[in-house]
Structures are given as C-alpha cells and as structure tokens.
Amino acid sequence: MRSHPFPRARAVALVLAIASAGPQVRAQDGSIVADTPSPAAVEACERSARKAVPASAREPVEVTFTGTPSLLPDRTGDGLAVLRGTGRWRAPTGPRTFAYSCNLDPRTSEAVGLVLRDTTPAAAPPPPPKAPVEPDLSQLSPEACESSAVGALRQRWPFMTQITFDPTTRTYRQGSGASASLHGSVQGMPTRESPLRVFGFECEVDPRDGRVLRIGISG
C-alpha cells in the first residue's frame, strides 16, 4: 500500500484547526467547503498583506481591512488553507483598494504565500475639451463690414481717397451665437498730399442677421 507523506484526512483536520466553531458550508458529499477562519489565521494573513501593500503602494500611510476574510476549501491536496479578503490603503495619491489571497500553513499558522491585487477603479478620463464655436458665415457680409469701415475712415478723414481692401487679410471669429467679428486691412490716402497708409479694421456683427454692431479702425 502506497503511503502519502501528508494524508488527506490529516490535511482536512489541519485546515479545520484554523477555523473557529460556527456554522459550516458543506458540499453535497458532506465535505466542508468553507468556514469562518480563526483570529490567528486572520492575523497571520493580514500581517502578510500589510507587508505586501507597501511594495505595491511604495509609501502607504494607512492600511485597513474590510470585514472578515473567507476560508476556502483545499482543492490542491497540499494541506494549505486559503483565505481571501479585501482592504484599503491611503496612499499619497489618494485612497486605494485591494483584494488578497493568502495561503496558510495550518501546522504553523503562518502565511506561506500571498497574492495581492489592486482593485482601485480606474480614474475616469477627463472630459474632452469643448469644441470651438464654428463661425456661422451664412449671414456675415464682408461688403457690409467694409462699407462701414469706409464710413468710419471718412469720418476721421473726410477727403480720404484711394480706399482699397485686401481680402487676403480677412479673418473671422465667433465667440458666441450672438456675436461674430471680421478683421482685415484697408489702405488709403487720408489727404491728397499724404502717402498711402494701411489701416486695420474690426467689424462686429450679429451672425443671426448680418447686422453690423460695431466698427473699429486702427492705425
């Protein structure tokens, strides 16, 4: 008869040794599949988890555990008990959560292996930047703005001549649904004796109907 170095019956007995008295969960064949772990088993696994958390969080300032860990059945036949639990720590970057699985040797009540997994939910991505308001050019008339610019120039220089606009300098901006602006340049002779000068103009319009709201001249 072949002997086993650690008989199954003894392994089950040692697993039960770390469980406190209380209601047990049994499978259909009557075998114990789960129980409540003893305080010594919980302390051993939580001590091991505390040591593992700094390796994950580097500089945690506080570690706490959530409830009592679960005692799982021995499915490998090696006589080790498995405890699973959860906890949290407060790292410098904020609160984190974790789950751990602890292999416990019931002969010594020492944790012989532990796997710790960070379960902190991923941070929500920042909202996308608001798209810039697209200018509504359907009602924006360069001719209306340029006509207003001519009127503004003539108010300052009544005898201004040779007024011409450079269409390549036109730029459009719309800050809201009720206001848009047309920028450009214009040149002219303020007086008959003066040389040609270049001026800038800024024309604010209502994009809903194209009405000129304001005209400004610079230069």
C-alpha positions in Angstrom: 0.0 0.0 0.0 1.5 3.3 -1.1 1.8 5.8 1.7 1.2 9.6 1.4 3.6 12.0 3.2 0.7 14.2 4.3 -2.6 12.1 4.3 -5.7 13.8 3.1 -7.5 13.2 6.3 -4.8 14.9 8.3 -4.8 17.9 5.8 -8.5 18.4 6.3 -8.1 18.2 10.1 -5.4 20.9 10.0 -7.5 23.1 7.8 -10.3 22.8 10.3 -7.9 23.7 13.1 -7.7 27.3 11.9 -11.5 27.6 11.7 -13.5 28.9 14.6 -16.5 27.0 15.8 -19.7 28.0 13.9 -22.0 27.1 11.0 -20.2 25.4 8.2 -20.9 25.2 4.5 -20.9 21.7 3.2 -20.9 20.2 -0.3 -23.4 17.5 -1.4 -21.0 14.8 -0.4 -20.9 16.2 3.1 -17.3 17.6 2.9 -16.6 21.0 4.4 -16.0 23.6 1.7 -15.9 26.8 3.7 -15.9 28.0 7.3 -15.1 31.1 9.4 -11.3 31.5 9.9 -9.9 31.8 13.4 -8.5 35.1 14.6 -5.0 33.7 14.5 -5.4 32.8 10.8 -6.8 36.2 10.0 -4.0 38.0 11.8 -1.3 36.0 10.0 -2.8 36.7 6.6 -3.5 40.4 7.3 0.1 40.8 8.6 1.4 39.3 5.4 -0.9 41.6 3.3 0.3 44.7 5.2 3.8 43.8 4.3 2.8 43.4 0.6 0.9 46.6 0.4 4.0 48.9 0.7 5.6 47.0 -2.2 2.6 48.0 -4.3 1.9 51.5 -3.0 5.5 52.3 -2.1 4.6 54.9 0.6 1.2 54.0 2.1 0.2 55.9 5.2 -2.7 53.7 6.4 -3.9 50.2 5.8 -7.3 48.8 6.9 -9.2 45.6 6.1 -12.8 45.2 5.1 -14.7 42.6 7.1 -13.6 39.0 7.8 -11.7 37.1 5.1 -13.3 33.9 3.6 -11.8 30.5 4.3 -11.8 28.5 1.0 -11.6 24.7 0.7 -8.4 22.9 0.0 -8.6 22.0 -3.7 -4.9 21.1 -4.2 -4.4 18.4 -1.6 -1.3 20.1 -0.3 -2.8 20.8 3.1 -2.8 24.6 2.9 -5.7 26.7 3.8 -6.6 29.7 1.6 -8.0 32.9 2.9 -9.4 35.6 0.7 -10.1 39.2 1.9 -10.2 42.8 0.9 -8.9 46.1 2.3 -7.9 49.6 1.5 -4.9 51.9 2.0 -4.5 55.6 1.8 -1.6 56.2 -0.5 -0.1 59.7 -1.2 -2.1 59.8 -4.4 -5.4 59.0 -2.6 -7.4 56.0 -1.4 -6.8 52.6 -2.9 -8.5 49.3 -2.6 -7.1 45.7 -2.9 -8.0 42.0 -2.7 -5.7 39.3 -1.4 -5.4 35.6 -1.5 -3.4 34.1 1.4 -2.1 30.5 1.6 -1.8 29.5 5.2 0.0 26.5 6.7 -2.3 25.2 9.4 0.5 23.4 11.2 2.3 26.7 12.0 -0.5 29.3 11.4 2.0 31.1 9.2 1.2 32.6 5.8 3.3 30.9 3.2 2.1 32.7 0.2 0.1 35.8 -0.7 -1.2 37.4 -3.9 -2.3 41.0 -3.6 -4.3 42.7 -6.4 -5.0 46.4 -6.6 -8.8 46.8 -7.2 -8.9 50.5 -7.2 -11.3 51.6 -10.0 -9.6 53.4 -12.9 -9.9 57.1 -12.8 -12.5 58.5 -15.2 -10.8 60.2 -18.2 -11.1 64.0 -18.2 -13.9 65.4 -20.3 -12.9 66.3 -23.8 -12.2 70.0 -24.4 -15.1 71.9 -25.7 -15.0 72.3 -29.4 -14.6 75.9 -30.5 -17.7 77.6 -31.8 -17.7 77.3 -35.5 -18.3 80.7 -37.1 -21.7 81.0 -38.8 -20.7 82.8 -42.0 -24.1 82.5 -43.7 -25.2 86.0 -42.7 -21.7 87.6 -42.5 -21.2 90.0 -45.3 -17.7 91.4 -45.9 -19.2 94.1 -48.1 -21.3 95.4 -45.2 -18.3 95.5 -42.9 -16.1 97.2 -45.5 -18.8 99.7 -46.2 -18.9 100.5 -42.5 -15.1 100.7 -42.4 -15.2 103.3 -45.3 -17.8 105.3 -43.4 -15.5 105.3 -40.3 -12.5 106.3 -42.2 -14.3 109.2 -43.9 -15.5 110.4 -40.5 -11.9 110.8 -39.5 -10.5 112.0 -42.8 -13.4 113.5 -44.9 -11.2 113.8 -48.0 -9.7 110.3 -47.9 -9.2 108.7 -51.3 -7.9 105.5 -53.0 -9.5 103.3 -50.3 -8.9 99.6 -51.1 -9.3 96.5 -49.1 -7.0 93.4 -49.1 -9.3 90.3 -49.0 -6.3 88.1 -48.1 -6.2 89.6 -44.7 -9.7 88.8 -43.7 -10.1 86.6 -40.6 -13.4 85.6 -38.9 -14.0 84.9 -35.3 -17.2 83.9 -33.5 -17.3 84.0 -29.7 -21.0 83.2 -29.3 -24.1 82.7 -31.2 -24.9 86.4 -30.9 -21.6 87.9 -31.9 -19.0 87.4 -34.6 -16.2 89.6 -35.9 -14.4 90.2 -39.2 -10.9 91.6 -39.1 -9.0 92.9 -42.1 -6.8 95.7 -43.5 -7.5 98.6 -45.7 -5.3 101.2 -47.3 -6.0 104.8 -48.4 -4.7 108.4 -48.7 -6.0 110.4 -45.7 -5.3 113.6 -47.6 -4.3 114.5 -51.2 -0.7 115.2 -50.1 -0.2 112.2 -47.8 1.2 108.9 -48.9 -0.9 105.7 -48.8 -1.4 104.3 -45.3 -2.5 100.9 -44.2 -5.2 100.6 -41.5 -6.8 97.7 -39.7 -10.5 97.3 -39.1 -12.6 95.2 -36.8 -16.2 94.7 -37.6 -18.5 93.2 -35.1 -21.7 91.7 -36.5 -24.8 89.8 -35.3 -24.3 86.4 -37.2 -28.1 85.8 -37.0 -28.9 88.5 -39.4 -25.6 90.0 -40.5 -26.3 93.4 -38.9 -23.2 95.4 -38.2 -23.0 96.1 -34.5 -19.7 98.0 -34.2 -16.8 99.1 -36.4 -13.3 99.9 -35.2 -10.3 101.4 -37.1 -6.7 101.1 -36.0 -3.5 102.5 -37.5 
